[in-house]
Amino acid sequence: MEYVVHVTPAAWKEMKALPGHMRQRVRKAVDDLADEPRPSKSKKLDIPDLPTEVRRLRLDRWRIVYAVSDAEETVDVFAIRKRPPYDYGDLESILKDFPS
């Protein structure tokens, strides 16, 4: 089963601002989410009151934050952030407009 991957405008802008070598790796990782939305290097994030599963995928010091909806067979990429300093503090504001 192949999922449809959506990248939000904010995440797309973050992806375009990445250094060249990292941008290519992130693009490939995002494309690969269509075939495997829960790769072994991903981790489920504990987000209450959200009907979809929110995950993060780690690529070196970068994190791809996305949601997986099995019912709709979609993956929504919300953010691409560098850690540290990123600490997921803005996660609620990123997900506030996510449809329930």
Buried (B, 14 or more C-beta within 10 A) or exposed (E): EEBEBBBBEEBBEBBEEBEEEBBEBBBEBBEEBBEEBBEEEBEEBEBEEEEBBBBBBBBEEBBBBBBBBEEEEBBBBBBBBEEEEBEBEEBEEBBEEBEE
